[in-house]
């Protein structure tokens, strides 16, 4: 694993078009440009549909990136209009990094659509990417508990955890505060990126990155990009 890593999370928003229009392709080229200009090593995305992921894949592969994302709805995932909601929590990373990829379903009953975690193994580092429910607080609490238990198991296996995602919770949320404290006890800290990360949300970020406590943060960026209502978070870290 490289000593210095550039990690990012980005809710690359669905565009909900019936056809692959010019706008879809323009958005994908802007997304690719964002990855290349910031020289990102590992990126977790949310809300990206399989269709948009497939548009980006050939070009990113040419530039040395591996892309993994499995839709949260399997059997009917390619049928319109289900395909428009078939979000991937994709992980995009430089090809020489990845060791293994998997997808895990997290609790979602009580809401409309399943939620997932995508996991990538990079030797001793495990990268987790997710997108939690946006409405039901009881379901969110169950999802946080599931993630915490998953991370505790990995920490006991001497893994270093990086967690990214759109948690649909700000720092004012009681359950999320407790989650942050729990991860601190497990040796994992939240990156202090505290700007509003979503248009229309003026009381803090919904998107978050967690890293091992022994990782040193060298730089944090939250650029505004027109292809989404979210800002990405980019953090350069140095593994001690």
C-alpha positions as CSV (number, residue, x, y, z in Angstrom):
1,X,0.0,0.0,0.0
2,X,1.2,3.5,-0.8
3,X,2.4,5.6,2.1
4,X,0.3,8.6,1.0
5,X,-3.3,8.0,-0.3
6,X,-5.9,10.4,-1.8
7,X,-9.3,9.2,-0.6
8,X,-12.7,10.6,-1.6
9,X,-16.4,10.2,-1.2
10,X,-18.9,11.6,-3.7
11,X,-22.6,11.3,-4.1
12,X,-22.6,11.3,-7.9
13,X,-26.3,11.9,-8.3
14,X,-28.7,9.9,-10.5
15,X,-30.0,11.9,-13.5
16,X,-33.2,9.8,-13.9
17,X,-33.4,9.9,-17.7
18,X,-35.1,7.2,-19.7
19,X,-32.4,7.1,-22.4
20,X,-28.6,7.6,-22.3
21,X,-28.8,11.2,-23.4
22,X,-26.0,13.6,-24.2
23,X,-26.3,15.0,-20.6
24,X,-25.7,11.6,-19.1
25,X,-22.4,11.3,-21.1
26,X,-21.4,14.9,-20.3
27,X,-21.9,14.2,-16.6
28,X,-19.8,11.0,-16.8
29,X,-16.9,12.9,-18.6
30,X,-17.1,15.5,-15.9
31,X,-16.9,12.8,-13.3
32,X,-13.9,11.2,-14.9
33,X,-12.2,14.6,-15.1
34,X,-12.8,15.1,-11.4
35,X,-11.1,11.8,-10.6
36,X,-8.1,12.4,-12.9
37,X,-7.5,16.1,-11.9
38,X,-7.5,15.2,-8.2
39,X,-5.4,12.0,-8.7
40,X,-7.7,10.0,-6.5
41,X,-6.4,6.7,-5.3
42,X,-9.7,5.3,-3.9
43,X,-13.2,6.8,-4.3
44,X,-16.5,5.7,-2.8
45,X,-19.6,6.9,-4.7
46,X,-23.2,6.9,-3.8
47,X,-26.4,7.2,-5.9
48,X,-24.5,6.2,-9.1
49,X,-26.7,3.9,-11.2
50,X,-25.3,0.9,-13.0
51,X,-26.0,2.7,-16.3
52,X,-23.8,5.7,-15.5
53,X,-21.1,3.4,-14.0
54,X,-21.0,1.5,-17.3
55,X,-20.6,4.7,-19.2
56,X,-17.6,5.7,-17.1
57,X,-15.9,2.2,-17.0
58,X,-14.1,2.0,-20.4
59,X,-12.4,5.3,-20.1
60,X,-11.4,4.9,-16.5
61,X,-10.0,1.5,-17.2
62,X,-7.8,3.1,-19.9
63,X,-6.4,5.4,-17.2
64,X,-5.5,2.5,-14.9
65,X,-8.6,2.4,-12.6
66,X,-10.6,-0.6,-11.5
67,X,-14.3,-0.1,-10.9
68,X,-16.6,-2.2,-8.9
69,X,-20.3,-1.6,-8.2
70,X,-23.2,-4.0,-7.9
71,X,-26.8,-2.6,-7.9
72,X,-28.8,-2.9,-4.6
73,X,-31.6,-4.5,-6.6
74,X,-30.4,-7.7,-8.3
75,X,-33.0,-9.7,-10.2
76,X,-35.0,-6.7,-11.6
77,X,-32.2,-4.3,-11.6
78,X,-32.0,-3.8,-15.4
79,X,-35.7,-3.2,-16.0
80,X,-37.0,0.4,-16.3
81,X,-38.0,2.1,-14.0
82,X,-36.3,-0.1,-11.4
83,X,-33.0,0.6,-13.1
84,X,-33.2,4.3,-12.3
85,X,-33.2,3.4,-8.6
86,X,-30.6,0.6,-8.8
87,X,-27.9,2.5,-7.0
88,X,-24.4,1.2,-6.7
89,X,-22.2,2.1,-3.8
90,X,-19.3,1.8,-6.2
91,X,-15.6,1.8,-5.4
92,X,-13.2,3.2,-8.0
93,X,-9.5,2.6,-7.3
94,X,-6.1,2.4,-9.0
95,X,-5.6,-1.1,-10.3
96,X,-2.5,-1.9,-8.4
97,X,-4.3,-1.5,-5.0
98,X,-7.2,-3.9,-4.9
99,X,-7.1,-7.4,-3.4
100,X,-10.8,-8.4,-3.1
101,X,-14.3,-6.9,-3.5
102,X,-17.6,-7.8,-2.0
103,X,-21.1,-6.4,-1.3
104,X,-23.1,-6.7,1.9
105,X,-26.8,-5.9,2.5
106,X,-27.5,-3.8,5.6
107,X,-30.9,-3.6,7.5
108,X,-33.5,-1.7,5.4
109,X,-37.0,-3.1,6.2
110,X,-39.3,-0.1,7.1
111,X,-38.1,1.8,4.0
112,X,-38.7,1.5,0.3
113,X,-35.3,0.3,-1.1
114,X,-32.5,-2.0,0.1
115,X,-29.2,-0.4,1.3
116,X,-25.8,-1.9,0.8
117,X,-22.1,-1.7,1.8
118,X,-19.4,-2.2,-0.8
119,X,-16.2,-3.5,0.6
120,X,-12.7,-3.5,-1.0
121,X,-9.7,-5.2,0.6
122,X,-6.3,-3.6,0.2
123,X,-4.1,-5.8,2.2
124,X,-4.4,-4.7,5.9
125,X,-6.7,-1.8,4.9
126,X,-10.4,-2.5,4.3
127,X,-12.3,0.2,2.5
128,X,-16.1,0.4,3.2
129,X,-18.5,2.6,1.2
130,X,-22.3,3.0,1.9
131,X,-25.4,5.2,1.6
132,X,-27.8,5.1,4.5
133,X,-31.6,5.6,4.5
134,X,-32.7,9.2,4.0
135,X,-36.0,9.1,6.0
136,X,-36.6,6.5,8.7
137,X,-34.5,7.3,11.9
138,X,-35.1,3.9,13.4
139,X,-33.8,2.2,10.2
140,X,-30.8,4.5,10.3
141,X,-30.0,3.5,13.9
142,X,-30.1,-0.2,12.9
143,X,-27.8,0.5,9.9
144,X,-25.3,2.3,12.1
145,X,-25.3,-0.6,14.6
146,X,-24.7,-3.1,11.7
147,X,-21.8,-1.0,10.4
148,X,-20.3,-0.6,13.9
149,X,-20.5,-4.4,14.5
150,X,-18.9,-5.1,11.1
151,X,-16.1,-2.7,11.8
152,X,-15.5,-4.1,15.3
153,X,-15.1,-7.6,13.8
154,X,-12.6,-6.3,11.2
155,X,-10.6,-4.4,13.9
156,X,-10.3,-7.6,15.9
157,X,-8.8,-9.1,12.8
158,X,-6.2,-6.3,12.9
159,X,-7.6,-4.5,9.8
160,X,-7.3,-0.8,9.3
161,X,-10.7,0.7,8.3
162,X,-11.5,3.5,5.9
163,X,-15.3,4.2,5.8
164,X,-16.9,6.6,3.3
165,X,-20.5,7.4,2.5
166,X,-23.6,9.6,2.4
167,X,-24.9,8.9,5.9
168,X,-27.9,11.3,5.6
169,X,-27.0,12.5,9.1
170,X,-25.2,15.6,10.3
171,X,-23.1,15.9,13.4
172,X,-26.2,17.1,15.3
173,X,-27.9,13.7,15.0
174,X,-27.8,11.9,18.4
175,X,-27.4,8.4,16.8
176,X,-24.6,9.6,14.6
177,X,-22.8,11.3,17.5
178,X,-22.8,8.0,19.4
179,X,-21.6,6.2,16.2
180,X,-18.6,8.6,15.9
181,X,-17.8,8.0,19.6
182,X,-18.0,4.2,19.2
183,X,-15.6,4.3,16.2
184,X,-13.2,6.5,18.2
185,X,-13.0,3.7,20.8
186,X,-12.2,1.3,18.0
187,X,-9.3,3.5,16.8
188,X,-11.1,5.2,13.9
189,X,-11.7,8.9,13.6
190,X,-13.9,11.1,11.4
191,X,-12.1,13.4,9.0
192,X,-13.0,17.0,10.1
193,X,-14.7,18.1,6.8
194,X,-17.4,20.3,8.2
195,X,-18.7,22.3,5.3
196,X,-22.3,21.8,4.2
197,X,-21.9,18.9,1.6
198,X,-25.4,19.1,0.0
199,X,-27.3,22.0,-1.5
200,X,-30.3,22.9,0.6
201,X,-28.8,21.4,3.8
202,X,-27.4,24.3,5.8
203,X,-26.6,22.7,9.1
204,X,-23.6,20.6,8.3
205,X,-22.3,17.7,6.1
206,X,-24.3,14.6,5.2
207,X,-21.2,13.0,3.6
208,X,-18.4,11.7,5.8
209,X,-15.0,9.9,5.7
210,X,-13.6,7.9,8.6
211,X,-9.9,6.8,8.8
212,X,-7.6,5.0,11.2
213,X,-6.5,7.3,14.1
214,X,-2.8,6.7,13.1
215,X,-3.4,8.2,9.7
216,X,-2.2,11.8,9.4
217,X,-4.5,14.1,7.4
218,X,-2.4,16.3,5.1
219,X,-5.1,18.0,3.1
220,X,-8.9,18.2,2.9
221,X,-10.8,19.6,-0.1
222,X,-14.6,20.0,-0.8
223,X,-14.9,21.3,-4.3
224,X,-18.3,22.2,-5.8
225,X,-19.1,20.2,-8.9
226,X,-22.2,20.9,-11.0
227,X,-23.0,17.3,-11.9
228,X,-24.4,16.7,-8.4
229,X,-26.3,18.4,-5.6
230,X,-23.5,17.1,-3.3
231,X,-19.9,18.2,-2.9
232,X,-17.3,15.5,-2.9
233,X,-14.9,15.3,0.0
234,X,-11.2,14.6,-0.9
235,X,-8.7,13.9,1.8
236,X,-5.0,13.2,1.4
237,X,-3.7,11.0,4.2
238,X,-0.4,9.6,5.2
239,X,-0.2,6.2,6.8
240,X,2.2,6.2,9.8
